[in-house]
Amino acid sequence: MISTSSDAHLFITFGVIGLFLAGMIAVLYATNRESTSFSDYAVGGRSYGPWYIAMCYTNSWWPGSTFTAFFALSVGGALGFYGMVYATLGVTAMYLMASRAWTWGKRFNLRTQPDLLGMRFDSPAVKRVASTIGIISVFPWVVMGIQALAMLFQFASFGRWGVTTCLFAGVAVVLIRQYWTVSMGMRGLIMTDMFQGLIAYVVCAGVCVFLLFGDQAAFSNLSQLPEKMLQIPGAAGTGYGPMYMFSLIFTGVIGSMCWPMSFQRIYTASGVRSVKKGTLYTMLLVGGFYGILMLFAAAISQDPNVLAHPQQGWFLSLFDIGGPWLLALAIVIVLAASIGHVDGCVQVCGTQFANDLATWNTPRTDRQLTLLAKAGMVVFIVAASVLAYLTFDYSRLQLLAQISYQGIIQLAVPLFFGIFSRRGNKQGAIAGMLAGIMVAIVLTTLYPDDIPALGSLTSGIVGLVVNAAIFVVCALMIKPSAVEQARVEGLFEMAASGRGVQVGAAPVMS
């Protein structure tokens, strides 16, 4: 941890944080307007263009923990670069989903990812199981985001604040930001994602490129890295089996398309063209920002301070290079990424709680749904704050991310089959998801990192295989009725022809 006896340094770091927060609130004030309905609250009126969609996508993928947990991975070796691969491939698949997902969302007034699954399989149970899995899987990311905020305040205070104080400060910032999300819904989230994203990703990439042409983190350092840093996990001597790297990338690609906060961005777009353009722009943002950041991490990896504290390496390296001013910029970059991602996760979980779970056999008015969403957000952030405190000193933060992926990929079977295939039924979707998540939970408890006996496959993939097998068996054994066949054919014809995209009635299972 960096220490200082100069109060001037504190004025610099907290002053820059204050300027950032003032800019964010100014954006919210300028764009604030009351939602006219719960759909407007949940998906922002389906009115946003490709650059807004792209920045929202990016903020969904790269939270503040990118600068702590994933930065540490790249300090340790080539493993850190896997995130760029899976995120880029994941966006590609999102491009392919765009037409049907957006068309159905518009036609049936879908507000969440589970809404789509419930509509596709004509089942409220499918919707509720999917929503529960999504909320549980998103939770670790909120925990990591709060921890990144706490670490941020540790550095901003130069170690003068303890863990508890820093966590309270981080949560306070989230709650300040959350006030606007609770008030404005998705509209406020999208507008600040653009502001925060420009700082977190565009400014960060520019700073890293500038520093890579300097002395301490020069490009030339990359040619002098120890050979062990270039080894891919699974190679001899790495401690992992041959399937480990495949597992990470595969779960990353599949999972990136299943995150409810990423998927919901489809519904905020003004049309299919905006979704597709937004995904292409996302590839540029994701590949450019993350690749440059990981190159910087590798270039600075041999710095003794960074080697000793890799999860703090982003802050330590920028302070060593540029003193308190560059540290303040590093802090604001992480702050922008953290609050955007945490806020997005909390928003989507609150929305799903209200839309998918709290409607169980009880129709709700728009006002009731909005109030339930707001209450769900508050409960979610409080619970995450408690767990963030209890796991603050956990040495392998990236494991929390890996564990969450083992759960979220269980949505892939009904989601992919549901969007790309006319086959399948609600029985297979429900049984597959439940079996998959249970297998993933049990195996993750026993093997939180990988399963050595299976060549270092991860638990989620085993669960996914069980999930898919059950889905396919049910699809083969349970034949759909003529009415169901006609309904599904109509859905696919609607998306293929581009007809019927006017807002329709709520889905039948609501």
Summary of the structure (lengths in Angstrom):
residues: 510
radius of gyration: 22.5
end to end distance: 51.5
largest distance: 76.9
contacts: 1942
relative contact order: 0.18
helix: 78%
strand: 1%
